[in-house]
Amino acid sequence: MDKWDQRFMELTEEVGSWASCLRRKVGAIIVRDNRVMATGYNGAPAGIKSCIERGKCLRIENNIPSGTRAELCYAAHAEQNAIIQAAKYGVKIDGATLYCTHQPCVICAKMIINAGIKRVVYQEGYPDEFSMELFREAGTEVEKYERT
């Protein structure tokens, strides 16, 4: 890890603070050539009320364990939102690095792989070993960031 990784992980934490999720604040940024190409945080799609606006979390209400049933949530994941933002604005992310506050889930891993992102740096673990298996098979470099 180098000074750029530290800078981008700090920025990822800031982006995560914008999340509209009651359960977890997750931020993601996509970087190419030490330039931020796109950002994302976990939050409801445009025009959909967030958990903060609703005053409740569907996952907490239904006692859904972390790492399961991702479809039962109002929010899109931070990684998904960053990839969608890049696509929406025509920003090339092939060969990029994705920094994320948390290890990507399997759904995000599939999107990351298909988007051509070559490296993932995350800080917090997530209970989804299958995503790590897919990253290994695809040859995506994955690193756990350790704060120094």
C-alpha positions as a Markdown table, in Angstrom:
| # | Residue | x | y | z |
|---|---|---|---|---|
| 1 | Met | 0.0 | 0.0 | 0.0 |
| 2 | Asp | 1.2 | 3.5 | -0.7 |
| 3 | Lys | 0.3 | 7.1 | 0.1 |
| 4 | Trp | -2.3 | 7.1 | -2.8 |
| 5 | Asp | -4.1 | 4.1 | -1.3 |
| 6 | Gln | -4.3 | 5.9 | 2.1 |
| 7 | Arg | -5.6 | 9.1 | 0.5 |
| 8 | Phe | -8.2 | 7.2 | -1.5 |
| 9 | Met | -9.3 | 5.1 | 1.5 |
| 10 | Glu | -9.8 | 8.3 | 3.5 |
| 11 | Leu | -11.9 | 9.7 | 0.7 |
| 12 | Thr | -13.9 | 6.5 | 0.5 |
| 13 | Glu | -14.8 | 6.9 | 4.2 |
| 14 | Glu | -15.9 | 10.5 | 3.6 |
| 15 | Val | -18.1 | 9.3 | 0.6 |
| 16 | Gly | -19.5 | 6.6 | 2.9 |
| 17 | Ser | -20.6 | 9.2 | 5.4 |
| 18 | Trp | -23.2 | 10.4 | 2.8 |
| 19 | Ala | -25.0 | 7.0 | 2.9 |
| 20 | Ser | -28.7 | 7.0 | 3.5 |
| 21 | Cys | -28.7 | 3.6 | 5.1 |
| 22 | Leu | -29.5 | 3.2 | 8.8 |
| 23 | Arg | -27.6 | -0.1 | 9.1 |
| 24 | Arg | -24.2 | 0.5 | 7.5 |
| 25 | Lys | -22.3 | 3.4 | 5.9 |
| 26 | Val | -20.4 | 2.2 | 2.8 |
| 27 | Gly | -18.5 | 4.3 | 0.4 |
| 28 | Ala | -16.8 | 3.4 | -2.9 |
| 29 | Ile | -14.6 | 5.3 | -5.4 |
| 30 | Ile | -13.3 | 4.2 | -8.7 |
| 31 | Val | -9.8 | 5.5 | -9.6 |
| 32 | Arg | -7.7 | 5.4 | -12.8 |
| 33 | Asp | -4.2 | 6.9 | -13.0 |
| 34 | Asn | -4.6 | 8.4 | -9.5 |
| 35 | Arg | -7.7 | 10.3 | -10.6 |
| 36 | Val | -11.2 | 9.8 | -9.1 |
| 37 | Met | -13.5 | 8.6 | -12.0 |
| 38 | Ala | -16.7 | 8.0 | -10.0 |
| 39 | Thr | -18.0 | 7.8 | -6.4 |
| 40 | Gly | -20.8 | 5.9 | -4.8 |
| 41 | Tyr | -22.4 | 5.3 | -1.4 |
| 42 | Asn | -25.2 | 2.9 | -0.3 |
| 43 | Gly | -28.5 | 4.6 | -0.8 |
| 44 | Ala | -31.9 | 4.4 | -2.4 |
| 45 | Pro | -32.2 | 4.9 | -6.2 |
| 46 | Ala | -33.3 | 8.3 | -7.4 |
| 47 | Gly | -37.0 | 9.0 | -6.6 |
| 48 | Ile | -37.2 | 6.2 | -4.0 |
| 49 | Lys | -37.4 | 7.1 | -0.3 |
| 50 | Ser | -34.3 | 6.0 | 1.7 |
| 51 | Cys | -34.4 | 4.2 | 5.0 |
| 52 | Ile | -33.5 | 7.5 | 6.8 |
| 53 | Glu | -36.5 | 9.2 | 5.1 |
| 54 | Arg | -38.7 | 6.2 | 6.0 |
| 55 | Gly | -37.4 | 6.1 | 9.6 |
| 56 | Lys | -36.9 | 2.4 | 9.4 |
| 57 | Cys | -34.7 | -0.3 | 7.8 |
| 58 | Leu | -36.5 | -3.1 | 6.0 |
| 59 | Arg | -33.6 | -5.5 | 6.8 |
| 60 | Ile | -33.6 | -4.7 | 10.5 |
| 61 | Glu | -37.4 | -5.0 | 10.6 |
| 62 | Asn | -37.3 | -8.5 | 9.0 |
| 63 | Asn | -34.2 | -9.6 | 11.0 |
| 64 | Ile | -32.2 | -10.3 | 7.8 |
| 65 | Pro | -28.6 | -11.3 | 8.5 |
| 66 | Ser | -25.7 | -9.4 | 7.0 |
| 67 | Gly | -24.5 | -11.0 | 3.8 |
| 68 | Thr | -27.9 | -12.5 | 2.8 |
| 69 | Arg | -30.9 | -11.5 | 0.7 |
| 70 | Ala | -29.3 | -8.3 | -0.6 |
| 71 | Glu | -32.4 | -7.8 | -2.8 |
| 72 | Leu | -34.5 | -7.0 | 0.3 |
| 73 | Cys | -33.1 | -3.5 | 0.8 |
| 74 | Tyr | -34.1 | -0.1 | -0.5 |
| 75 | Ala | -30.5 | 0.9 | -1.1 |
| 76 | Ala | -28.2 | 0.1 | -4.0 |
| 77 | His | -24.7 | -0.8 | -2.8 |
| 78 | Ala | -21.9 | 1.8 | -3.0 |
| 79 | Glu | -20.0 | -0.2 | -5.6 |
| 80 | Gln | -23.1 | -0.5 | -7.8 |
| 81 | Asn | -23.7 | 3.3 | -7.5 |
| 82 | Ala | -20.1 | 4.1 | -8.4 |
| 83 | Ile | -20.2 | 1.8 | -11.5 |
| 84 | Ile | -23.7 | 3.2 | -12.5 |
| 85 | Gln | -22.4 | 6.8 | -12.1 |
| 86 | Ala | -19.5 | 6.0 | -14.4 |
| 87 | Ala | -21.8 | 4.4 | -17.0 |
| 88 | Lys | -24.3 | 7.3 | -16.8 |
| 89 | Tyr | -21.7 | 9.9 | -17.5 |
| 90 | Gly | -19.6 | 7.9 | -20.0 |
| 91 | Val | -16.6 | 7.6 | -17.8 |
| 92 | Lys | -14.1 | 4.8 | -18.7 |
| 93 | Ile | -13.4 | 2.5 | -15.7 |
| 94 | Asp | -11.8 | -0.4 | -17.5 |
| 95 | Gly | -8.5 | -1.3 | -15.8 |
| 96 | Ala | -9.4 | 0.9 | -12.8 |
| 97 | Thr | -9.1 | 0.4 | -9.0 |
| 98 | Leu | -12.1 | 0.4 | -6.8 |
| 99 | Tyr | -11.7 | 1.5 | -3.2 |
| 100 | Cys | -14.4 | 0.5 | -0.8 |
| 101 | Thr | -15.0 | 0.8 | 2.9 |
| 102 | His | -16.2 | -2.8 | 2.9 |
| 103 | Gln | -15.5 | -6.0 | 1.0 |
| 104 | Pro | -17.8 | -6.3 | -1.9 |
| 105 | Cys | -20.7 | -8.8 | -1.9 |
| 106 | Val | -21.0 | -11.4 | -4.7 |
| 107 | Ile | -23.5 | -9.2 | -6.7 |
| 108 | Cys | -21.1 | -6.3 | -6.6 |
| 109 | Ala | -18.2 | -8.6 | -7.4 |
| 110 | Lys | -19.8 | -9.7 | -10.6 |
| 111 | Met | -20.4 | -6.1 | -11.6 |
| 112 | Ile | -16.8 | -5.1 | -10.7 |
| 113 | Ile | -15.4 | -8.0 | -12.8 |
| 114 | Asn | -17.6 | -7.2 | -15.8 |
| 115 | Ala | -16.8 | -3.5 | -15.6 |
| 116 | Gly | -13.1 | -4.5 | -16.1 |
| 117 | Ile | -12.0 | -3.2 | -12.7 |
| 118 | Lys | -8.7 | -4.9 | -12.1 |
| 119 | Arg | -8.0 | -4.1 | -8.4 |
| 120 | Val | -10.2 | -3.8 | -5.3 |
| 121 | Val | -9.0 | -2.3 | -2.1 |
| 122 | Tyr | -11.3 | -2.6 | 0.9 |
| 123 | Gln | -11.1 | -1.9 | 4.7 |
| 124 | Glu | -13.8 | -3.9 | 6.5 |
| 125 | Gly | -14.6 | -7.5 | 5.9 |
| 126 | Tyr | -18.0 | -8.8 | 4.8 |
| 127 | Pro | -19.5 | -12.3 | 5.3 |
| 128 | Asp | -19.3 | -13.3 | 1.6 |
| 129 | Glu | -16.5 | -15.7 | 0.7 |
| 130 | Phe | -18.1 | -16.5 | -2.7 |
| 131 | Ser | -17.3 | -12.9 | -3.9 |
| 132 | Met | -13.6 | -13.5 | -3.0 |
| 133 | Glu | -13.7 | -16.8 | -4.9 |
| 134 | Leu | -15.0 | -15.0 | -8.0 |
| 135 | Phe | -12.4 | -12.3 | -7.7 |
| 136 | Arg | -9.6 | -15.0 | -7.5 |
| 137 | Glu | -11.0 | -16.9 | -10.6 |
| 138 | Ala | -11.3 | -13.6 | -12.6 |
| 139 | Gly | -7.8 | -12.6 | -11.7 |
| 140 | Thr | -9.0 | -9.4 | -9.9 |
| 141 | Glu | -6.4 | -8.2 | -7.4 |
| 142 | Val | -8.0 | -7.8 | -4.0 |
| 143 | Glu | -6.3 | -6.2 | -1.0 |
| 144 | Lys | -7.5 | -5.6 | 2.5 |
| 145 | Tyr | -6.4 | -2.1 | 3.6 |
| 146 | Glu | -4.7 | -1.9 | 6.9 |
| 147 | Arg | -4.7 | 1.5 | 8.5 |
| 148 | Thr | -1.2 | 2.5 | 9.5 |
